[in-house]
Amino acid sequence: MQAGAVLTLTRPDDWHLHLRDGAVLRSVVRDSARQFARAIIMPNLKPPVVSTADALAYRGRILAALRENGVPEDTFEPLMTLYLTDRTPPDEIRRAKDSGLVHGVKLYPAGATTHSDAGVTDLLGHCRSTLAVMQDCGMPLLVHGEVTDPKVDLFDREAVFIDRVMRPLRSAFPALKVVFEHLTTADGVAYVRQADGPIAATITAHHLLYNRNALFKGGLRPHWYCLPVLKREHHRQALVEAATSGDARFFLGTDSAPHPRGAKEQDCGCAGCYTASHAMALYATAFEAAGRLDRLEAFASLNGPAFYGLKPNAGTLTLERVQEQIPLALPLAESQVVPLAAGESIAWRIRASGQA
């Protein structure tokens, strides 16, 4: 497309977002609200969001942060989640469903990623009764799809998770709604496409645009380090094909994860890429490179609501094809966050966003 061209979409949603809490929350929430109408909010705080009461209190803090940033509450809706543990009681799922404000339960295998220490150690061994209630009431299970077995190679953890966890889970609970989050491999794409029952997957912009070479371009690049980690080029190509295929099982989830600069740039840096500031521009870049910009709206704005049983948004988002440089750093509480691809030029930017 030529410079100055515009692309107007039904206002999109982010089906996997980390907002953190406190001063960090107040620093980042506006970036997501200016692009997305709704977002599934990850519950891996310290302490984690394990109850409906926790989720509603966290939602209140998000709404307060929106007000502090001058963002009208009716322009961005946080869709809350619970953090699944070995001890999550079935009654808590019923309370969450009855609240109308909790839209999923997140599975973190213990030790899989940031703040996952309280995660599940044996899904079918400890959580069967809870999963049964989730299946019965239509509460989605949002899966971080990696095993944490130290004997399994880091780059194989998603493929092994499919065999060790997903297949037994789907066999035991075939009607359970499952979202395979931040998909990263051709194995995952094939599984989601072929599996029976209500299953879907989110895909991040960074996994569409980069392979694992980005981690080592000119040296060690900590701001490209995320979990699940970037994979080989043939996996990236499989993700692009899936996202741009029109298959309704695949939809947008940024997994945008803010960390202070110092927490990334150290001898044991945190996993997570911050993309909320320019997420839709990154997705447009990936879809344009694939020659399928016409399919971005379904991926970003339609497939996710359909899976979660919600209506598409009434407003629109307009992107403009203009070269713009990604900032080298952005404010984050008393520190800075370095956005993905900081200092590089990108061909798209947000032109307008609003409610109908």
LINFEN-V750881 format. One record per backbone hydrogen bond with DSSP energy under -0.5 kcal/mol. NH is the residue of the N-H (numbers start at 0). CO is the residue of the C=O. E is the energy in kcal/mol with one decimal. If there is no record, write none. Layout:
nh:co:e
NH:CO:E
NH:CO:E
This chain:
nh:co:e
3:320:-3.4
4:1:-1.9
6:318:-2.7
8:316:-3.1
10:314:-2.4
12:299:-1.9
13:37:-2.5
14:12:-0.6
14:251:-1.8
16:39:-2.1
17:255:-1.8
18:16:-0.6
23:20:-1.0
24:20:-1.2
25:21:-2.1
26:22:-1.3
27:23:-1.7
28:24:-2.2
30:27:-0.9
31:27:-1.0
32:28:-2.2
33:29:-1.9
34:31:-1.5
35:31:-3.1
36:11:-2.6
38:76:-1.7
39:13:-2.1
40:38:-0.6
40:78:-2.6
41:16:-2.9
41:39:-0.5
44:42:-2.0
48:42:-2.3
49:47:-1.2
54:50:-2.3
55:51:-2.5
56:52:-2.1
57:53:-2.5
58:54:-2.5
59:55:-1.9
60:56:-1.6
61:57:-2.1
62:58:-2.5
63:59:-2.0
64:60:-2.0
65:61:-2.1
66:62:-2.1
67:63:-2.3
68:64:-1.3
69:66:-1.8
70:65:-2.9
71:69:-0.6
74:71:-2.0
75:72:-1.0
76:36:-2.8
77:75:-0.6
78:38:-3.2
78:76:-0.5
79:77:-0.7
79:100:-1.8
81:103:-1.7
82:48:-2.9
83:81:-0.7
83:105:-2.7
87:84:-1.2
91:88:-1.3
92:88:-0.9
92:89:-0.7
93:89:-1.6
94:90:-2.2
95:91:-2.3
96:92:-2.6
97:93:-2.5
98:94:-1.4
99:95:-0.7
99:96:-1.1
101:95:-0.9
102:79:-3.3
102:100:-0.5
103:79:-0.7
104:139:-2.2
105:81:-3.6
106:141:-3.4
107:105:-0.7
108:106:-0.6
109:119:-2.3
110:115:-1.4
111:108:-2.3
115:112:-1.3
118:115:-1.9
119:107:-1.6
125:121:-2.5
126:122:-2.2
130:126:-2.9
131:127:-2.3
132:128:-1.5
133:129:-2.1
134:130:-2.6
135:131:-2.2
136:132:-2.4
137:133:-1.0
138:133:-1.9
139:137:-0.6
140:176:-3.0
141:104:-3.1
141:139:-0.6
142:140:-0.6
142:178:-3.0
143:106:-2.3
144:142:-1.0
144:180:-0.5
145:143:-1.8
146:156:-1.1
151:148:-2.1
155:152:-1.9
156:152:-0.5
156:153:-0.9
159:155:-2.3
160:156:-1.8
161:157:-1.6
162:158:-1.2
163:159:-2.9
164:160:-2.7
165:160:-2.0
166:161:-2.5
168:164:-2.5
169:165:-3.0
170:166:-2.0
171:167:-2.2
172:168:-2.4
175:172:-1.5
177:197:-2.1
178:140:-2.6
179:177:-0.6
179:199:-3.2
180:142:-2.1
180:178:-1.0
182:201:-2.7
188:184:-2.0
189:185:-2.5
190:186:-2.2
191:187:-2.5
192:188:-2.2
193:189:-1.8
194:190:-2.2
198:196:-1.4
199:177:-2.2
200:248:-2.8
201:179:-1.3
202:250:-1.5
207:203:-0.9
208:204:-1.8
209:205:-1.9
211:230:-2.4
213:210:-1.9
214:211:-1.3
215:212:-1.8
216:213:-0.7
217:215:-0.9
218:215:-0.9
220:214:-2.9
221:219:-0.8
223:220:-1.8
224:221:-1.3
225:223:-0.5
234:231:-0.7
235:231:-1.7
236:232:-2.6
237:233:-1.5
238:234:-2.1
239:235:-2.4
240:236:-2.4
241:237:-2.2
242:238:-3.0
243:239:-2.2
244:241:-1.0
249:246:-1.6
250:200:-2.2
251:298:-1.8
252:202:-1.5
254:15:-3.0
255:15:-0.6
256:272:-2.2
260:335:-2.8
262:259:-1.2
263:259:-1.0
263:260:-0.9
264:260:-2.4
265:263:-1.4
268:265:-0.8
269:262:-2.1
271:224:-2.7
273:337:-0.5
274:272:-0.8
277:274:-1.4
278:275:-0.6
281:277:-1.8
282:278:-2.3
283:279:-2.4
284:280:-2.0
285:281:-2.1
286:282:-2.6
287:283:-2.6
288:284:-2.2
289:285:-1.3
290:287:-1.7
291:286:-2.8
294:291:-2.0
295:292:-1.6
298:294:-1.6
299:295:-2.9
300:296:-2.9
301:296:-0.8
301:297:-1.2
302:297:-2.8
305:301:-1.7
306:302:-1.9
307:303:-2.3
308:304:-0.8
308:305:-0.6
309:304:-3.0
312:10:-0.5
315:353:-1.6
316:8:-2.5
317:351:-3.4
318:6:-3.2
318:316:-0.5
319:348:-3.0
320:4:-3.3
321:319:-1.5
323:345:-2.6
325:343:-3.1
329:336:-2.4
331:334:-2.0
332:22:-0.5
334:331:-3.1
336:329:-2.6
338:336:-0.7
339:273:-2.6
341:338:-1.4
342:325:-2.5
343:340:-2.2
345:323:-2.7
348:319:-1.8
350:317:-3.3
351:317:-1.7
353:315:-2.0
